[in-house]
Amino acid sequence: MAFPKIKILVRRLARTAGLAALGGTVLLHAVPTHAEAADDRYSAVVIDANNGKVLFAKSADEQRYPASLTKMMTLYLLFEALETGRATLSTPMKVSAYAAARPPSKLGMKVGSTLSVEEGILALVTRSANDAAVVIGEYLGGTETQFASMMTSKARQLGMSRTVFRNANGLPNNEQHTTARDMATLGIALREHFPQYYRYFSTRSFNFRGQTIGNHNRLLGRVQGVDGIKTGYINASGFNLVTSVVRGNKKLVAAVMGGRTARSRDDHMAELVKEFLPKVSGQDGEPLVAAYSPSKRGPAVTRHETEVAALVPESVPTPTRRSSSINARVAEAYGSNAAGAMDALTRSEPRTVIGRDALRAALDNQQAMPRMDVPVANALAPTGARRPPADVPLAMPRIASAAQAATPTPAAMPSDSSSWVVQIAATPVQATALDMLSEAQRRAGSALAKAQPFTQAVGSGNQTLYRARFAGFATKSEANAACDALKSRSYACYAIAN
């Protein structure tokens, strides 16, 4: 579509609508031009990434199809897995027949082969590979459907109140939708929460097993200061783009959705950056996206930082200052004391069940699983933001067959449980917890040779988490030694009395 010249639009706004101040945020309520009216898919938002002010907005909260912008959330969850020690950059992820069959753009991997986590990141950032996105989703969630529920749950925690995900890659689905504001929010969250991995978005090209793959984002190298983030296109959405710009102390994130061509979309984004970057504040403020992030230093986290992600209260205050303490940051984001919340969560351990009792409990939980009801947690959220009319159920764990459930497995607490256990993670999908335990035991070698892996279900807010734990330690020093071995291999862990 032919986008309007920004300066002409701003002058027109000054004559007609003017600037509206809303809670310290300046919004430009654009009067549609003939060009914009010709394509009702157009929407855009420009945000000062230092202080959260909205410098330009047009249909920013109207639902649109995200297309491959979806992969930004896929990467967010993968970065989270890296930071919490659930995965490393070299972790191999299996390619299923379903993943391999996804339509282009894709890497074209063979069924049964593996893709490393770092290859998956680069494949999404550059080629926007649909098969790689599903490989990541299946690795983290067990199935793409379960992973999509995890994506939507994370969106609510980030304050993306108008976004629902149904797949990991953005391929057409009528029920998958978002807004320009939500996508800009996700772009800011990726930068704020994972600065050590955000650099991947500026990758211009990478070599994948003999082929050089270039980045679809044509603004990299074209506009000074652009360091990502993501392009997207399906017929229903038009051409989408989220862009981040850093020049000196000025930081800006913008989203444009509904372009008629990739070139017109890129030209419009370049014009937005040129017009509004001079208006960006040069002073870095408090975190803009109030959401859990374990650490900005890497995967080593403490006990109270491991499971608090799902502890979401009924009200969420806007953070008022930047804090160096991770517990303080979590408390700001969720309106609670992280340590106190964890103590309350773990005060009464649920009885560990095995065999047919475990199967019966799993079936009961499936029937009684509550619907997701997570509040907006974001200073960038529009005034009067409401939850979508239909929330998405949380991902369900795989349920073993009756024959499997009749025999104790690593999913159950060993009957000869010892005095100390070591926990490496907590995840909403039991199958993921089991996979993590298997890989950790293999990588730790002799340090965990005699350890007994098991999972333990625990209620957390309105969902169930599965703790990934190792038993078999008679003393605290034995458990700490095992944990030290895991930490040396980039696993987050802690020892706890059983």
HUSUL-V743378 format. One record per backbone hydrogen bond with DSSP energy under -0.5 kcal/mol. CO is the residue of the C=O (numbers start at 0). NH is the residue of the N-H. If there is no record, write none. Layout:
<<CO;NH> <CO;NH>>
This chain:
<<0;2> <4;8> <5;9> <6;10> <7;11> <8;12> <9;13> <10;14> <11;15> <12;16> <12;17> <17;28> <18;20> <19;26> <21;24> <24;21> <24;26> <26;19> <26;28> <27;29> <27;56> <29;31> <32;36> <33;37> <35;38> <38;41> <42;256> <43;57> <44;254> <45;54> <45;55> <46;48> <46;252> <47;51> <49;284> <52;47> <52;54> <55;45> <56;29> <57;43> <58;61> <59;180> <63;177> <65;68> <66;69> <67;70> <68;71> <68;72> <69;72> <69;73> <70;74> <71;75> <72;76> <73;77> <74;78> <75;79> <76;80> <77;81> <78;82> <79;83> <80;85> <80;86> <81;84> <83;491> <87;90> <88;117> <90;116> <92;114> <93;95> <94;111> <95;99> <96;100> <98;101> <104;129> <109;112> <112;94> <114;92> <115;119> <116;120> <117;121> <118;122> <119;123> <120;124> <121;125> <122;127> <122;128> <125;215> <128;132> <129;133> <130;134> <131;135> <132;136> <133;137> <134;138> <135;139> <136;140> <137;141> <140;142> <142;146> <143;147> <144;148> <145;149> <146;150> <147;151> <148;152> <149;153> <150;154> <151;155> <152;156> <153;157> <154;158> <154;159> <155;158> <155;376> <158;160> <159;162> <160;387> <163;176> <172;175> <174;176> <176;163> <177;63> <178;182> <179;183> <180;184> <181;185> <182;186> <183;187> <184;188> <185;189> <186;190> <187;191> <188;192> <189;193> <193;196> <193;197> <194;198> <196;199> <197;200> <198;201> <199;202> <203;214> <205;207> <205;212> <206;208> <207;210> <210;207> <210;212> <211;213> <212;205> <215;217> <216;219> <218;221> <218;222> <221;223> <222;225> <224;245> <227;243> <229;241> <231;239> <233;236> <233;237> <237;233> <237;239> <238;258> <239;231> <240;255> <241;229> <242;253> <243;226> <244;251> <246;249> <249;246> <250;48> <250;49> <251;244> <252;46> <253;242> <254;44> <255;240> <256;42> <258;238> <260;264> <261;265> <262;266> <263;267> <264;268> <265;269> <266;270> <267;271> <268;272> <269;273> <270;274> <271;275> <272;276> <275;278> <276;279> <281;283> <287;289> <287;378> <288;290> <298;300> <301;304> <301;305> <302;305> <302;306> <306;309> <307;310> <309;311> <310;312> <324;328> <325;329> <326;330> <327;331> <328;332> <329;333> <330;334> <330;335> <333;312> <335;337> <336;340> <337;341> <338;342> <339;343> <340;344> <341;345> <342;346> <346;348> <353;356> <353;357> <354;358> <355;359> <356;360> <357;361> <358;362> <359;363> <360;364> <361;365> <362;366> <363;367> <364;368> <369;393> <377;380> <381;384> <388;390> <397;399> <400;404> <401;405> <403;406> <408;411> <413;416> <414;416> <418;497> <419;472> <420;495> <421;469> <422;493> <424;467> <426;465> <427;429> <428;432> <429;433> <430;434> <431;435> <432;436> <433;437> <434;438> <435;439> <436;440> <437;441> <438;442> <439;443> <440;444> <443;446> <444;447> <445;448> <447;450> <450;452> <451;470> <453;468> <455;466> <457;464> <459;462> <462;459> <464;457> <464;466> <465;426> <466;455> <466;468> <467;423> <467;424> <468;453> <469;421> <470;451> <471;473> <472;419> <474;478> <475;479> <476;480> <477;481> <478;482> <479;483> <480;484> <481;485> <482;486> <483;487> <485;488> <485;490> <486;489> <493;422> <495;420>>
